[in-house]
């Protein structure tokens, strides 16, 4: 698509950027998985607070 329809003067730059993104995709996925695991761990250790009407009113 870049070669056929893109600005030819920017072709090398665009292809280089796409290559960099392609290399980062596995790392980004791993980071998301690690973040989700950390969130689940924190939530598992958290104190459960029953929500009352008073708490809702104070929050608003």
PDBQT receptor file of N, H, CA, C and O in Angstrom, charges set to zero:
ATOM      1  N   UNK A   1       0.823  -1.188   0.000  1.00  0.00    +0.000 N 
ATOM      2  CA  UNK A   1       0.000   0.000   0.000  1.00  0.00    +0.000 C 
ATOM      3  C   UNK A   1       0.869   1.255   0.000  1.00  0.00    +0.000 C 
ATOM      4  O   UNK A   1       0.582   2.222  -0.705  1.00  0.00    +0.000 OA
ATOM      5  N   UNK A   2       1.936   1.226   0.800  1.00  0.00    +0.000 N 
ATOM      6  H   UNK A   2       2.170   0.440   1.373  1.00  0.00    +0.000 HD
ATOM      7  CA  UNK A   2       2.816   2.391   0.850  1.00  0.00    +0.000 C 
ATOM      8  C   UNK A   2       3.474   2.614  -0.510  1.00  0.00    +0.000 C 
ATOM      9  O   UNK A   2       3.524   3.740  -1.004  1.00  0.00    +0.000 OA
ATOM     10  N   UNK A   3       3.972   1.548  -1.103  1.00  0.00    +0.000 N 
ATOM     11  H   UNK A   3       3.931   0.634  -0.701  1.00  0.00    +0.000 HD
ATOM     12  CA  UNK A   3       4.663   1.663  -2.390  1.00  0.00    +0.000 C 
ATOM     13  C   UNK A   3       3.685   2.086  -3.489  1.00  0.00    +0.000 C 
ATOM     14  O   UNK A   3       4.004   2.944  -4.312  1.00  0.00    +0.000 OA
ATOM     15  N   UNK A   4       2.481   1.474  -3.498  1.00  0.00    +0.000 N 
ATOM     16  H   UNK A   4       2.222   0.777  -2.829  1.00  0.00    +0.000 HD
ATOM     17  CA  UNK A   4       1.530   1.740  -4.567  1.00  0.00    +0.000 C 
ATOM     18  C   UNK A   4       0.803   3.074  -4.415  1.00  0.00    +0.000 C 
ATOM     19  O   UNK A   4       0.535   3.752  -5.407  1.00  0.00    +0.000 OA
ATOM     20  N   UNK A   5       0.483   3.453  -3.174  1.00  0.00    +0.000 N 
ATOM     21  H   UNK A   5       0.701   2.902  -2.368  1.00  0.00    +0.000 HD
ATOM     22  CA  UNK A   5      -0.391   4.614  -3.005  1.00  0.00    +0.000 C 
ATOM     23  C   UNK A   5       0.198   5.721  -2.130  1.00  0.00    +0.000 C 
ATOM     24  O   UNK A   5      -0.375   6.807  -2.050  1.00  0.00    +0.000 OA
ATOM     25  N   UNK A   6       1.311   5.468  -1.485  1.00  0.00    +0.000 N 
ATOM     26  H   UNK A   6       1.776   4.585  -1.550  1.00  0.00    +0.000 HD
ATOM     27  CA  UNK A   6       1.886   6.469  -0.581  1.00  0.00    +0.000 C 
ATOM     28  C   UNK A   6       2.737   7.490  -1.295  1.00  0.00    +0.000 C 
ATOM     29  O   UNK A   6       3.059   7.348  -2.475  1.00  0.00    +0.000 OA
ATOM     30  N   UNK A   7       3.088   8.507  -0.564  1.00  0.00    +0.000 N 
ATOM     31  H   UNK A   7       2.825   8.622   0.394  1.00  0.00    +0.000 HD
ATOM     32  CA  UNK A   7       3.964   9.563  -1.064  1.00  0.00    +0.000 C 
ATOM     33  C   UNK A   7       5.362   8.965  -1.219  1.00  0.00    +0.000 C 
ATOM     34  O   UNK A   7       5.984   8.573  -0.231  1.00  0.00    +0.000 OA
ATOM     35  N   UNK A   8       5.849   8.898  -2.436  1.00  0.00    +0.000 N 
ATOM     36  H   UNK A   8       5.344   9.217  -3.238  1.00  0.00    +0.000 HD
ATOM     37  CA  UNK A   8       7.131   8.237  -2.720  1.00  0.00    +0.000 C 
ATOM     38  C   UNK A   8       8.304   8.899  -2.001  1.00  0.00    +0.000 C 
ATOM     39  O   UNK A   8       9.289   8.234  -1.681  1.00  0.00    +0.000 OA
ATOM     40  N   UNK A   9       8.204  10.198  -1.746  1.00  0.00    +0.000 N 
ATOM     41  H   UNK A   9       7.403  10.738  -2.006  1.00  0.00    +0.000 HD
ATOM     42  CA  UNK A   9       9.304  10.870  -1.059  1.00  0.00    +0.000 C 
ATOM     43  C   UNK A   9       9.369  10.475   0.422  1.00  0.00    +0.000 C 
ATOM     44  O   UNK A   9      10.397  10.670   1.070  1.00  0.00    +0.000 OA
ATOM     45  N   UNK A  10       8.297   9.931   0.946  1.00  0.00    +0.000 N 
ATOM     46  H   UNK A  10       7.461   9.772   0.420  1.00  0.00    +0.000 HD
ATOM     47  CA  UNK A  10       8.246   9.524   2.354  1.00  0.00    +0.000 C 
ATOM     48  C   UNK A  10       8.289   7.997   2.516  1.00  0.00    +0.000 C 
ATOM     49  O   UNK A  10       8.244   7.485   3.635  1.00  0.00    +0.000 OA
ATOM     50  N   UNK A  11       8.375   7.281   1.395  1.00  0.00    +0.000 N 
ATOM     51  H   UNK A  11       8.411   7.697   0.486  1.00  0.00    +0.000 HD
ATOM     52  CA  UNK A  11       8.281   5.822   1.412  1.00  0.00    +0.000 C 
ATOM     53  C   UNK A  11       9.269   5.178   2.375  1.00  0.00    +0.000 C 
ATOM     54  O   UNK A  11       8.873   4.348   3.194  1.00  0.00    +0.000 OA
ATOM     55  N   UNK A  12      10.540   5.540   2.296  1.00  0.00    +0.000 N 
ATOM     56  H   UNK A  12      10.862   6.214   1.631  1.00  0.00    +0.000 HD
ATOM     57  CA  UNK A  12      11.553   4.920   3.157  1.00  0.00    +0.000 C 
ATOM     58  C   UNK A  12      11.268   5.183   4.631  1.00  0.00    +0.000 C 
ATOM     59  O   UNK A  12      11.424   4.292   5.467  1.00  0.00    +0.000 OA
ATOM     60  N   UNK A  13      10.857   6.390   4.944  1.00  0.00    +0.000 N 
ATOM     61  H   UNK A  13      10.731   7.114   4.266  1.00  0.00    +0.000 HD
ATOM     62  CA  UNK A  13      10.551   6.744   6.330  1.00  0.00    +0.000 C 
ATOM     63  C   UNK A  13       9.347   5.956   6.841  1.00  0.00    +0.000 C 
ATOM     64  O   UNK A  13       9.370   5.434   7.956  1.00  0.00    +0.000 OA
ATOM     65  N   UNK A  14       8.312   5.872   6.037  1.00  0.00    +0.000 N 
ATOM     66  H   UNK A  14       8.294   6.296   5.132  1.00  0.00    +0.000 HD
ATOM     67  CA  UNK A  14       7.105   5.146   6.435  1.00  0.00    +0.000 C 
ATOM     68  C   UNK A  14       7.408   3.668   6.636  1.00  0.00    +0.000 C 
ATOM     69  O   UNK A  14       6.990   3.077   7.631  1.00  0.00    +0.000 OA
ATOM     70  N   UNK A  15       8.128   3.071   5.700  1.00  0.00    +0.000 N 
ATOM     71  H   UNK A  15       8.467   3.551   4.891  1.00  0.00    +0.000 HD
ATOM     72  CA  UNK A  15       8.450   1.653   5.811  1.00  0.00    +0.000 C 
ATOM     73  C   UNK A  15       9.331   1.386   7.032  1.00  0.00    +0.000 C 
ATOM     74  O   UNK A  15       9.187   0.351   7.683  1.00  0.00    +0.000 OA
ATOM     75  N   UNK A  16      10.219   2.290   7.337  1.00  0.00    +0.000 N 
ATOM     76  H   UNK A  16      10.335   3.130   6.807  1.00  0.00    +0.000 HD
ATOM     77  CA  UNK A  16      11.071   2.153   8.516  1.00  0.00    +0.000 C 
ATOM     78  C   UNK A  16      10.233   2.211   9.795  1.00  0.00    +0.000 C 
ATOM     79  O   UNK A  16      10.438   1.415  10.711  1.00  0.00    +0.000 OA
ATOM     80  N   UNK A  17       9.302   3.140   9.855  1.00  0.00    +0.000 N 
ATOM     81  H   UNK A  17       9.135   3.787   9.110  1.00  0.00    +0.000 HD
ATOM     82  CA  UNK A  17       8.434   3.260  11.018  1.00  0.00    +0.000 C 
ATOM     83  C   UNK A  17       7.556   2.021  11.183  1.00  0.00    +0.000 C 
ATOM     84  O   UNK A  17       7.378   1.529  12.297  1.00  0.00    +0.000 OA
ATOM     85  N   UNK A  18       7.013   1.523  10.089  1.00  0.00    +0.000 N 
ATOM     86  H   UNK A  18       7.158   1.922   9.184  1.00  0.00    +0.000 HD
ATOM     87  CA  UNK A  18       6.190   0.312  10.161  1.00  0.00    +0.000 C 
ATOM     88  C   UNK A  18       7.016  -0.882  10.625  1.00  0.00    +0.000 C 
ATOM     89  O   UNK A  18       6.520  -1.722  11.376  1.00  0.00    +0.000 OA
ATOM     90  N   UNK A  19       8.251  -0.965  10.195  1.00  0.00    +0.000 N 
ATOM     91  H   UNK A  19       8.655  -0.283   9.585  1.00  0.00    +0.000 HD
ATOM     92  CA  UNK A  19       9.142  -2.043  10.630  1.00  0.00    +0.000 C 
ATOM     93  C   UNK A  19       9.392  -1.953  12.130  1.00  0.00    +0.000 C 
ATOM     94  O   UNK A  19       9.384  -2.970  12.824  1.00  0.00    +0.000 OA
ATOM     95  N   UNK A  20       9.613  -0.737  12.635  1.00  0.00    +0.000 N 
ATOM     96  H   UNK A  20       9.619   0.089  12.071  1.00  0.00    +0.000 HD
ATOM     97  CA  UNK A  20       9.822  -0.542  14.072  1.00  0.00    +0.000 C 
ATOM     98  C   UNK A  20       8.589  -0.951  14.870  1.00  0.00    +0.000 C 
ATOM     99  O   UNK A  20       8.710  -1.592  15.913  1.00  0.00    +0.000 OA
ATOM    100  N   UNK A  21       7.412  -0.587  14.391  1.00  0.00    +0.000 N 
ATOM    101  H   UNK A  21       7.314  -0.066  13.543  1.00  0.00    +0.000 HD
ATOM    102  CA  UNK A  21       6.169  -0.963  15.061  1.00  0.00    +0.000 C 
ATOM    103  C   UNK A  21       6.016  -2.480  15.063  1.00  0.00    +0.000 C 
ATOM    104  O   UNK A  21       5.628  -3.067  16.073  1.00  0.00    +0.000 OA
ATOM    105  N   UNK A  22       6.316  -3.103  13.950  1.00  0.00    +0.000 N 
ATOM    106  H   UNK A  22       6.632  -2.627  13.130  1.00  0.00    +0.000 HD
ATOM    107  CA  UNK A  22       6.201  -4.561  13.836  1.00  0.00    +0.000 C 
ATOM    108  C   UNK A  22       7.075  -5.268  14.869  1.00  0.00    +0.000 C 
ATOM    109  O   UNK A  22       6.686  -6.298  15.418  1.00  0.00    +0.000 OA
ATOM    110  N   UNK A  23       8.243  -4.718  15.127  1.00  0.00    +0.000 N 
ATOM    111  H   UNK A  23       8.559  -3.881  14.681  1.00  0.00    +0.000 HD
ATOM    112  CA  UNK A  23       9.156  -5.313  16.113  1.00  0.00    +0.000 C 
ATOM    113  C   UNK A  23       8.659  -5.113  17.539  1.00  0.00    +0.000 C 
ATOM    114  O   UNK A  23       8.968  -5.920  18.416  1.00  0.00    +0.000 OA
ATOM    115  N   UNK A  24       7.895  -4.050  17.786  1.00  0.00    +0.000 N 
ATOM    116  H   UNK A  24       7.644  -3.395  17.073  1.00  0.00    +0.000 HD
ATOM    117  CA  UNK A  24       7.431  -3.719  19.129  1.00  0.00    +0.000 C 
ATOM    118  C   UNK A  24       6.144  -4.453  19.513  1.00  0.00    +0.000 C 
ATOM    119  O   UNK A  24       5.833  -4.548  20.700  1.00  0.00    +0.000 OA
ATOM    120  N   UNK A  25       5.405  -4.961  18.564  1.00  0.00    +0.000 N 
ATOM    121  H   UNK A  25       5.658  -4.883  17.599  1.00  0.00    +0.000 HD
ATOM    122  CA  UNK A  25       4.100  -5.562  18.847  1.00  0.00    +0.000 C 
ATOM    123  C   UNK A  25       4.181  -6.679  19.885  1.00  0.00    +0.000 C 
ATOM    124  O   UNK A  25       3.366  -6.679  20.807  1.00  0.00    +0.000 OA
ATOM    125  N   UNK A  26       5.113  -7.632  19.794  1.00  0.00    +0.000 N 
ATOM    126  H   UNK A  26       5.775  -7.633  19.044  1.00  0.00    +0.000 HD
ATOM    127  CA  UNK A  26       5.166  -8.672  20.837  1.00  0.00    +0.000 C 
ATOM    128  C   UNK A  26       5.440  -8.093  22.225  1.00  0.00    +0.000 C 
ATOM    129  O   UNK A  26       4.876  -8.568  23.211  1.00  0.00    +0.000 OA
ATOM    130  N   UNK A  27       6.286  -7.090  22.313  1.00  0.00    +0.000 N 
ATOM    131  H   UNK A  27       6.744  -6.705  21.512  1.00  0.00    +0.000 HD
ATOM    132  CA  UNK A  27       6.603  -6.465  23.597  1.00  0.00    +0.000 C 
ATOM    133  C   UNK A  27       5.369  -5.763  24.162  1.00  0.00    +0.000 C 
ATOM    134  O   UNK A  27       5.104  -5.844  25.361  1.00  0.00    +0.000 OA
ATOM    135  N   UNK A  28       4.623  -5.082  23.312  1.00  0.00    +0.000 N 
ATOM    136  H   UNK A  28       4.838  -5.016  22.337  1.00  0.00    +0.000 HD
ATOM    137  CA  UNK A  28       3.427  -4.386  23.767  1.00  0.00    +0.000 C 
ATOM    138  C   UNK A  28       2.402  -5.375  24.312  1.00  0.00    +0.000 C 
ATOM    139  O   UNK A  28       1.745  -5.098  25.315  1.00  0.00    +0.000 OA
ATOM    140  N   UNK A  29       2.262  -6.509  23.667  1.00  0.00    +0.000 N 
ATOM    141  H   UNK A  29       2.796  -6.735  22.851  1.00  0.00    +0.000 HD
ATOM    142  CA  UNK A  29       1.341  -7.537  24.139  1.00  0.00    +0.000 C 
ATOM    143  C   UNK A  29       1.760  -8.083  25.487  1.00  0.00    +0.000 C 
ATOM    144  O   UNK A  29       0.923  -8.285  26.366  1.00  0.00    +0.000 OA
ATOM    145  N   UNK A  30       3.061  -8.325  25.659  1.00  0.00    +0.000 N 
ATOM    146  H   UNK A  30       3.742  -8.161  24.945  1.00  0.00    +0.000 HD
ATOM    147  CA  UNK A  30       3.573  -8.816  26.938  1.00  0.00    +0.000 C 
ATOM    148  C   UNK A  30       3.336  -7.793  28.038  1.00  0.00    +0.000 C 
ATOM    149  O   UNK A  30       2.963  -8.156  29.153  1.00  0.00    +0.000 OA
ATOM    150  N   UNK A  31       3.547  -6.522  27.735  1.00  0.00    +0.000 N 
ATOM    151  H   UNK A  31       3.850  -6.227  26.829  1.00  0.00    +0.000 HD
ATOM    152  CA  UNK A  31       3.320  -5.472  28.728  1.00  0.00    +0.000 C 
ATOM    153  C   UNK A  31       1.860  -5.433  29.157  1.00  0.00    +0.000 C 
ATOM    154  O   UNK A  31       1.566  -5.250  30.338  1.00  0.00    +0.000 OA
ATOM    155  N   UNK A  32       0.951  -5.602  28.218  1.00  0.00    +0.000 N 
ATOM    156  H   UNK A  32       1.190  -5.750  27.258  1.00  0.00    +0.000 HD
ATOM    157  CA  UNK A  32      -0.471  -5.596  28.552  1.00  0.00    +0.000 C 
ATOM    158  C   UNK A  32      -0.806  -6.779  29.453  1.00  0.00    +0.000 C 
ATOM    159  O   UNK A  32      -1.540  -6.624  30.428  1.00  0.00    +0.000 OA
ATOM    160  N   UNK A  33      -0.279  -7.948  29.140  1.00  0.00    +0.000 N 
ATOM    161  H   UNK A  33       0.318  -8.074  28.347  1.00  0.00    +0.000 HD
ATOM    162  CA  UNK A  33      -0.533  -9.137  29.953  1.00  0.00    +0.000 C 
ATOM    163  C   UNK A  33       0.020  -8.943  31.361  1.00  0.00    +0.000 C 
ATOM    164  O   UNK A  33      -0.646  -9.274  32.341  1.00  0.00    +0.000 OA
ATOM    165  N   UNK A  34       1.229  -8.410  31.465  1.00  0.00    +0.000 N 
ATOM    166  H   UNK A  34       1.771  -8.141  30.668  1.00  0.00    +0.000 HD
ATOM    167  CA  UNK A  34       1.829  -8.157  32.784  1.00  0.00    +0.000 C 
ATOM    168  C   UNK A  34       1.003  -7.157  33.581  1.00  0.00    +0.000 C 
ATOM    169  O   UNK A  34       0.821  -7.327  34.786  1.00  0.00    +0.000 OA
ATOM    170  N   UNK A  35       0.505  -6.125  32.927  1.00  0.00    +0.000 N 
ATOM    171  H   UNK A  35       0.653  -5.986  31.948  1.00  0.00    +0.000 HD
ATOM    172  CA  UNK A  35      -0.314  -5.129  33.617  1.00  0.00    +0.000 C 
ATOM    173  C   UNK A  35      -1.601  -5.740  34.135  1.00  0.00    +0.000 C 
ATOM    174  O   UNK A  35      -2.007  -5.471  35.266  1.00  0.00    +0.000 OA
ATOM    175  N   UNK A  36      -2.238  -6.550  33.328  1.00  0.00    +0.000 N 
ATOM    176  H   UNK A  36      -1.908  -6.768  32.410  1.00  0.00    +0.000 HD
ATOM    177  CA  UNK A  36      -3.479  -7.203  33.743  1.00  0.00    +0.000 C 
ATOM    178  C   UNK A  36      -3.225  -8.131  34.926  1.00  0.00    +0.000 C 
ATOM    179  O   UNK A  36      -4.016  -8.169  35.869  1.00  0.00    +0.000 OA
ATOM    180  N   UNK A  37      -2.132  -8.874  34.878  1.00  0.00    +0.000 N 
ATOM    181  H   UNK A  37      -1.490  -8.843  34.113  1.00  0.00    +0.000 HD
ATOM    182  CA  UNK A  37      -1.799  -9.768  35.989  1.00  0.00    +0.000 C 
ATOM    183  C   UNK A  37      -1.562  -8.986  37.272  1.00  0.00    +0.000 C 
ATOM    184  O   UNK A  37      -1.998  -9.412  38.341  1.00  0.00    +0.000 OA
ATOM    185  N   UNK A  38      -0.882  -7.852  37.185  1.00  0.00    +0.000 N 
ATOM    186  H   UNK A  38      -0.528  -7.505  36.316  1.00  0.00    +0.000 HD
ATOM    187  CA  UNK A  38      -0.630  -7.020  38.374  1.00  0.00    +0.000 C 
ATOM    188  C   UNK A  38      -1.926  -6.462  38.936  1.00  0.00    +0.000 C 
ATOM    189  O   UNK A  38      -2.114  -6.425  40.152  1.00  0.00    +0.000 OA
ATOM    190  N   UNK A  39      -2.820  -6.028  38.058  1.00  0.00    +0.000 N 
ATOM    191  H   UNK A  39      -2.668  -6.059  37.070  1.00  0.00    +0.000 HD
ATOM    192  CA  UNK A  39      -4.114  -5.505  38.499  1.00  0.00    +0.000 C 
ATOM    193  C   UNK A  39      -4.919  -6.593  39.195  1.00  0.00    +0.000 C 
ATOM    194  O   UNK A  39      -5.502  -6.356  40.252  1.00  0.00    +0.000 OA
ATOM    195  N   UNK A  40      -4.954  -7.788  38.604  1.00  0.00    +0.000 N 
ATOM    196  H   UNK A  40      -4.480  -7.980  37.744  1.00  0.00    +0.000 HD
ATOM    197  CA  UNK A  40      -5.687  -8.896  39.212  1.00  0.00    +0.000 C 
ATOM    198  C   UNK A  40      -5.104  -9.254  40.574  1.00  0.00    +0.000 C 
ATOM    199  O   UNK A  40      -5.849  -9.560  41.504  1.00  0.00    +0.000 OA
ATOM    200  N   UNK A  41      -3.793  -9.218  40.698  1.00  0.00    +0.000 N 
ATOM    201  H   UNK A  41      -3.188  -8.970  39.942  1.00  0.00    +0.000 HD
ATOM    202  CA  UNK A  41      -3.143  -9.520  41.973  1.00  0.00    +0.000 C 
ATOM    203  C   UNK A  41      -3.521  -8.483  43.028  1.00  0.00    +0.000 C 
ATOM    204  O   UNK A  41      -3.831  -8.837  44.166  1.00  0.00    +0.000 OA
ATOM    205  N   UNK A  42      -3.496  -7.206  42.653  1.00  0.00    +0.000 N 
ATOM    206  H   UNK A  42      -3.245  -6.919  41.729  1.00  0.00    +0.000 HD
ATOM    207  CA  UNK A  42      -3.861  -6.151  43.600  1.00  0.00    +0.000 C 
ATOM    208  C   UNK A  42      -5.321  -6.271  44.018  1.00  0.00    +0.000 C 
ATOM    209  O   UNK A  42      -5.655  -6.100  45.191  1.00  0.00    +0.000 OA
ATOM    210  N   UNK A  43      -6.186  -6.565  43.057  1.00  0.00    +0.000 N 
ATOM    211  H   UNK A  43      -5.916  -6.704  42.105  1.00  0.00    +0.000 HD
ATOM    212  CA  UNK A  43      -7.606  -6.693  43.379  1.00  0.00    +0.000 C 
ATOM    213  C   UNK A  43      -7.858  -7.902  44.282  1.00  0.00    +0.000 C 
ATOM    214  O   UNK A  43      -8.752  -7.874  45.128  1.00  0.00    +0.000 OA
ATOM    215  N   UNK A  44      -7.077  -8.946  44.101  1.00  0.00    +0.000 N 
ATOM    216  H   UNK A  44      -6.351  -8.969  43.414  1.00  0.00    +0.000 HD
ATOM    217  CA  UNK A  44      -7.219 -10.129  44.933  1.00  0.00    +0.000 C 
ATOM    218  C   UNK A  44      -6.812  -9.868  46.374  1.00  0.00    +0.000 C 
ATOM    219  O   UNK A  44      -7.300 -10.543  47.281  1.00  0.00    +0.000 OA
ATOM    220  N   UNK A  45      -5.938  -8.913  46.602  1.00  0.00    +0.000 N 
ATOM    221  H   UNK A  45      -5.542  -8.365  45.865  1.00  0.00    +0.000 HD
ATOM    222  CA  UNK A  45      -5.470  -8.579  47.949  1.00  0.00    +0.000 C 
ATOM    223  C   UNK A  45      -6.262  -7.428  48.566  1.00  0.00    +0.000 C 
ATOM    224  O   UNK A  45      -6.075  -7.097  49.737  1.00  0.00    +0.000 OA
ATOM    225  N   UNK A  46      -7.135  -6.829  47.784  1.00  0.00    +0.000 N 
ATOM    226  H   UNK A  46      -7.286  -7.099  46.833  1.00  0.00    +0.000 HD
ATOM    227  CA  UNK A  46      -7.859  -5.646  48.254  1.00  0.00    +0.000 C 
ATOM    228  C   UNK A  46      -8.992  -6.016  49.200  1.00  0.00    +0.000 C 
ATOM    229  O   UNK A  46      -9.550  -7.113  49.151  1.00  0.00    +0.000 OA
ATOM    230  N   UNK A  47      -9.310  -5.052  50.067  1.00  0.00    +0.000 N 
ATOM    231  H   UNK A  47      -8.857  -4.161  50.107  1.00  0.00    +0.000 HD
ATOM    232  CA  UNK A  47     -10.427  -5.217  50.979  1.00  0.00    +0.000 C 
ATOM    233  C   UNK A  47     -11.716  -4.906  50.230  1.00  0.00    +0.000 C 
ATOM    234  O   UNK A  47     -11.807  -3.913  49.509  1.00  0.00    +0.000 OA
ATOM    235  N   UNK A  48     -12.705  -5.767  50.410  1.00  0.00    +0.000 N 
ATOM    236  H   UNK A  48     -12.631  -6.574  50.996  1.00  0.00    +0.000 HD
ATOM    237  CA  UNK A  48     -14.001  -5.544  49.766  1.00  0.00    +0.000 C 
ATOM    238  C   UNK A  48     -14.821  -4.634  50.671  1.00  0.00    +0.000 C 
ATOM    239  O   UNK A  48     -15.006  -4.924  51.853  1.00  0.00    +0.000 OA
ATOM    240  N   UNK A  49     -15.300  -3.557  50.121  1.00  0.00    +0.000 N 
ATOM    241  H   UNK A  49     -15.149  -3.322  49.161  1.00  0.00    +0.000 HD
ATOM    242  CA  UNK A  49     -16.108  -2.601  50.866  1.00  0.00    +0.000 C 
ATOM    243  C   UNK A  49     -17.533  -2.662  50.326  1.00  0.00    +0.000 C 
ATOM    244  O   UNK A  49     -17.765  -2.456  49.134  1.00  0.00    +0.000 OA
ATOM    245  N   UNK A  50     -18.463  -2.942  51.195  1.00  0.00    +0.000 N 
ATOM    246  H   UNK A  50     -18.275  -3.110  52.163  1.00  0.00    +0.000 HD
ATOM    247  CA  UNK A  50     -19.867  -2.962  50.782  1.00  0.00    +0.000 C 
ATOM    248  C   UNK A  50     -20.319  -1.539  50.482  1.00  0.00    +0.000 C 
ATOM    249  O   UNK A  50     -20.063  -0.617  51.256  1.00  0.00    +0.000 OA
ATOM    250  N   UNK A  51     -20.982  -1.377  49.369  1.00  0.00    +0.000 N 
ATOM    251  H   UNK A  51     -21.189  -2.126  48.740  1.00  0.00    +0.000 HD
ATOM    252  CA  UNK A  51     -21.405  -0.049  48.944  1.00  0.00    +0.000 C 
ATOM    253  C   UNK A  51     -22.787   0.230  49.512  1.00  0.00    +0.000 C 
ATOM    254  O   UNK A  51     -23.746  -0.501  49.266  1.00  0.00    +0.000 OA
ATOM    255  N   UNK A  52     -22.858   1.301  50.271  1.00  0.00    +0.000 N 
ATOM    256  H   UNK A  52     -22.079   1.895  50.471  1.00  0.00    +0.000 HD
ATOM    257  CA  UNK A  52     -24.134   1.714  50.856  1.00  0.00    +0.000 C 
ATOM    258  C   UNK A  52     -24.607   2.983  50.160  1.00  0.00    +0.000 C 
ATOM    259  O   UNK A  52     -23.855   3.617  49.420  1.00  0.00    +0.000 OA
ATOM    260  N   UNK A  53     -25.864   3.343  50.405  1.00  0.00    +0.000 N 
ATOM    261  H   UNK A  53     -26.475   2.828  51.005  1.00  0.00    +0.000 HD
ATOM    262  CA  UNK A  53     -26.384   4.587  49.837  1.00  0.00    +0.000 C 
ATOM    263  C   UNK A  53     -25.581   5.779  50.347  1.00  0.00    +0.000 C 
ATOM    264  O   UNK A  53     -25.361   6.738  49.607  1.00  0.00    +0.000 OA
ATOM    265  N   UNK A  54     -25.142   5.727  51.604  1.00  0.00    +0.000 N 
ATOM    266  H   UNK A  54     -25.320   4.948  52.205  1.00  0.00    +0.000 HD
ATOM    267  CA  UNK A  54     -24.351   6.825  52.166  1.00  0.00    +0.000 C 
ATOM    268  C   UNK A  54     -23.038   7.003  51.401  1.00  0.00    +0.000 C 
ATOM    269  O   UNK A  54     -22.634   8.128  51.108  1.00  0.00    +0.000 OA
ATOM    270  N   UNK A  55     -22.389   5.913  51.086  1.00  0.00    +0.000 N 
ATOM    271  H   UNK A  55     -22.718   4.999  51.325  1.00  0.00    +0.000 HD
ATOM    272  CA  UNK A  55     -21.129   5.976  50.319  1.00  0.00    +0.000 C 
ATOM    273  C   UNK A  55     -21.380   6.553  48.936  1.00  0.00    +0.000 C 
ATOM    274  O   UNK A  55     -20.601   7.377  48.456  1.00  0.00    +0.000 OA
ATOM    275  N   UNK A  56     -22.455   6.132  48.294  1.00  0.00    +0.000 N 
ATOM    276  H   UNK A  56     -23.088   5.463  48.684  1.00  0.00    +0.000 HD
ATOM    277  CA  UNK A  56     -22.796   6.659  46.972  1.00  0.00    +0.000 C 
ATOM    278  C   UNK A  56     -23.037   8.163  47.027  1.00  0.00    +0.000 C 
ATOM    279  O   UNK A  56     -22.568   8.903  46.162  1.00  0.00    +0.000 OA
ATOM    280  N   UNK A  57     -23.771   8.616  48.046  1.00  0.00    +0.000 N 
ATOM    281  H   UNK A  57     -24.152   8.015  48.748  1.00  0.00    +0.000 HD
ATOM    282  CA  UNK A  57     -24.034  10.040  48.183  1.00  0.00    +0.000 C 
ATOM    283  C   UNK A  57     -22.760  10.829  48.429  1.00  0.00    +0.000 C 
ATOM    284  O   UNK A  57     -22.581  11.913  47.874  1.00  0.00    +0.000 OA
ATOM    285  N   UNK A  58     -21.879  10.295  49.253  1.00  0.00    +0.000 N 
ATOM    286  H   UNK A  58     -22.024   9.414  49.704  1.00  0.00    +0.000 HD
ATOM    287  CA  UNK A  58     -20.615  10.977  49.540  1.00  0.00    +0.000 C 
ATOM    288  C   UNK A  58     -19.745  11.044  48.279  1.00  0.00    +0.000 C 
ATOM    289  O   UNK A  58     -19.036  12.028  48.068  1.00  0.00    +0.000 OA
ATOM    290  N   UNK A  59     -19.796  10.012  47.452  1.00  0.00    +0.000 N 
ATOM    291  H   UNK A  59     -20.372   9.212  47.623  1.00  0.00    +0.000 HD
ATOM    292  CA  UNK A  59     -18.988   9.977  46.244  1.00  0.00    +0.000 C 
ATOM    293  C   UNK A  59     -19.461  10.996  45.213  1.00  0.00    +0.000 C 
ATOM    294  O   UNK A  59     -18.664  11.526  44.439  1.00  0.00    +0.000 OA
ATOM    295  N   UNK A  60     -20.769  11.264  45.208  1.00  0.00    +0.000 N 
ATOM    296  H   UNK A  60     -21.416  10.833  45.836  1.00  0.00    +0.000 HD
ATOM    297  CA  UNK A  60     -21.287  12.221  44.236  1.00  0.00    +0.000 C 
ATOM    298  C   UNK A  60     -21.089  13.615  44.734  1.00  0.00    +0.000 C 
ATOM    299  O   UNK A  60     -21.462  14.572  44.056  1.00  0.00    +0.000 OA
TER     300      UNK A  60
